[in-house]
Amino acid sequence: MKKIKLFYLRSCPYCKKALTVIEKLKEKEYKNIEIDIEMIEESENIELASSYDYYYVPAFFVDEKKEHEGIVMVADIKRIFEKALSE
């Protein structure tokens, strides 16, 4: 499985929605599959966050390649999961 990195802010409503969707997908559709997501709170990891090319949170990277940033829908997160699970 490819590594997923998620940059987020605790105070961001779009990040909160993304985290909720991630948990629901992991509980229902991906419950028997180990999906490892490194969650990085941007304001607590400023130096690391500034080394990545994104402007909006939440920002998802799979194998260090940006896959999505900004408002996410369920389909976006499924696509990110599938990308991480693909060989």
Secondary structure, 3 states (H helix, E strand, C coil): CCCEEEEECCCCHHHHHHHHHHHHHHHHCCCCCCCCEEEEEHHHCHHHHHCCCCCCCCEEEECCEEEEECCCCHHHHHHHHHHHHCC
